[in-house]
Amino acid sequence: MSATGYQPPDPGPLLGEAGALCLRDARGELNVTRDHRVAVADHVTAGIYLQGSTEHTHGITSTMLSHTAVRVGQIRDSLLSRRHRPEPSRTRV
């Protein structure tokens, strides 16, 4: 928040029912990790990522369009690192 009194809107309502599965910090803000992934309840296996609405965790640069490519790269890297890779099938000889 700056001297204008502006506070960014909570993205929670945009998540619909999934918003109830998202973890929040002591101030009621969504708990967003460094890779822009929202922390969720333990039983949730899907990832929720935010592109924006992360000023409270990532600072003012989260609103800058010039950093979009960097954010998208971080999200992509996170998605790829969490991708499920099936076990290779074993061929019987």
C-alpha positions as a Markdown table, in Angstrom:
| # | Residue | x | y | z |
|---|---|---|---|---|
| 1 | Met | 0.0 | 0.0 | 0.0 |
| 2 | Ser | 1.3 | 3.4 | -0.8 |
| 3 | Ala | 0.2 | 6.9 | 0.2 |
| 4 | Thr | -2.8 | 6.7 | -2.2 |
| 5 | Gly | -4.4 | 4.1 | 0.1 |
| 6 | Tyr | -4.8 | 1.7 | -2.8 |
| 7 | Gln | -4.9 | -2.0 | -1.9 |
| 8 | Pro | -4.9 | -4.6 | -4.6 |
| 9 | Pro | -8.0 | -6.8 | -4.7 |
| 10 | Asp | -8.0 | -10.2 | -3.3 |
| 11 | Pro | -7.8 | -12.8 | -6.1 |
| 12 | Gly | -9.5 | -15.4 | -3.9 |
| 13 | Pro | -13.0 | -14.8 | -5.3 |
| 14 | Leu | -11.7 | -15.4 | -8.8 |
| 15 | Leu | -10.7 | -18.9 | -7.8 |
| 16 | Gly | -14.3 | -19.9 | -7.0 |
| 17 | Glu | -14.7 | -23.0 | -4.9 |
| 18 | Ala | -10.9 | -23.7 | -5.2 |
| 19 | Gly | -10.3 | -20.5 | -3.2 |
| 20 | Ala | -11.4 | -22.3 | 0.0 |
| 21 | Leu | -8.6 | -24.8 | -0.5 |
| 22 | Cys | -5.9 | -22.1 | -0.6 |
| 23 | Leu | -3.9 | -21.3 | 2.5 |
| 24 | Arg | -3.6 | -17.7 | 3.8 |
| 25 | Asp | -1.1 | -15.9 | 6.0 |
| 26 | Ala | -1.9 | -14.1 | 9.3 |
| 27 | Arg | -3.1 | -11.1 | 7.4 |
| 28 | Gly | -5.5 | -13.1 | 5.3 |
| 29 | Glu | -3.5 | -12.8 | 2.1 |
| 30 | Leu | -3.0 | -15.9 | -0.1 |
| 31 | Asn | 0.2 | -17.7 | 0.8 |
| 32 | Val | 2.2 | -17.6 | -2.5 |
| 33 | Thr | 5.6 | -19.2 | -2.9 |
| 34 | Arg | 8.6 | -17.9 | -4.7 |
| 35 | Asp | 7.5 | -19.7 | -7.9 |
| 36 | His | 4.1 | -18.0 | -7.8 |
| 37 | Arg | 2.3 | -21.2 | -6.7 |
| 38 | Val | -0.4 | -20.7 | -4.2 |
| 39 | Ala | 0.0 | -22.9 | -1.1 |
| 40 | Val | -3.1 | -25.2 | -0.8 |
| 41 | Ala | -4.5 | -27.9 | 1.5 |
| 42 | Asp | -2.4 | -31.0 | 1.8 |
| 43 | His | -4.9 | -33.2 | -0.1 |
| 44 | Val | -4.9 | -31.0 | -3.2 |
| 45 | Thr | -2.6 | -32.3 | -5.9 |
| 46 | Ala | -3.3 | -29.6 | -8.6 |
| 47 | Gly | -1.2 | -26.4 | -8.7 |
| 48 | Ile | -2.7 | -23.0 | -8.6 |
| 49 | Tyr | -0.3 | -20.2 | -9.9 |
| 50 | Leu | -0.8 | -16.5 | -9.9 |
| 51 | Gln | 0.3 | -14.1 | -12.6 |
| 52 | Gly | -0.1 | -10.9 | -10.7 |
| 53 | Ser | -1.9 | -10.2 | -7.4 |
| 54 | Thr | 1.4 | -11.1 | -5.6 |
| 55 | Glu | 2.6 | -7.7 | -4.4 |
| 56 | His | 2.4 | -8.9 | -0.8 |
| 57 | Thr | 4.9 | -11.7 | -1.4 |
| 58 | His | 6.9 | -10.6 | -4.5 |
| 59 | Gly | 7.0 | -6.8 | -4.2 |
| 60 | Ile | 6.1 | -4.0 | -6.6 |
| 61 | Thr | 7.7 | -5.7 | -9.6 |
| 62 | Ser | 4.9 | -8.3 | -9.6 |
| 63 | Thr | 2.7 | -5.6 | -11.3 |
| 64 | Met | 5.2 | -4.6 | -13.9 |
| 65 | Leu | 4.5 | -5.9 | -17.4 |
| 66 | Ser | 8.2 | -5.8 | -18.2 |
| 67 | His | 8.7 | -8.7 | -15.8 |
| 68 | Thr | 6.0 | -10.9 | -17.3 |
| 69 | Ala | 8.5 | -13.1 | -19.2 |
| 70 | Val | 10.5 | -13.7 | -16.1 |
| 71 | Arg | 7.4 | -14.7 | -14.1 |
| 72 | Val | 6.1 | -16.9 | -16.9 |
| 73 | Gly | 9.5 | -18.6 | -17.0 |
| 74 | Gln | 9.4 | -19.2 | -13.2 |
| 75 | Ile | 5.9 | -20.7 | -13.4 |
| 76 | Arg | 6.9 | -22.9 | -16.4 |
| 77 | Asp | 10.0 | -24.2 | -14.6 |
| 78 | Ser | 7.9 | -25.0 | -11.5 |
| 79 | Leu | 5.3 | -26.8 | -13.6 |
| 80 | Leu | 7.9 | -28.9 | -15.3 |
| 81 | Ser | 9.7 | -29.7 | -12.1 |
| 82 | Arg | 6.4 | -31.0 | -10.6 |
| 83 | Arg | 5.4 | -33.0 | -13.7 |
| 84 | His | 4.5 | -36.6 | -12.9 |
| 85 | Arg | 6.7 | -39.0 | -14.9 |
| 86 | Pro | 5.3 | -42.5 | -15.1 |
| 87 | Glu | 7.6 | -45.4 | -14.4 |
| 88 | Pro | 9.2 | -46.8 | -17.6 |
| 89 | Ser | 7.6 | -50.1 | -18.4 |
| 90 | Arg | 9.8 | -53.1 | -17.9 |
| 91 | Thr | 10.2 | -55.4 | -20.9 |
| 92 | Arg | 10.4 | -59.1 | -20.1 |
| 93 | Val | 13.1 | -60.9 | -22.0 |
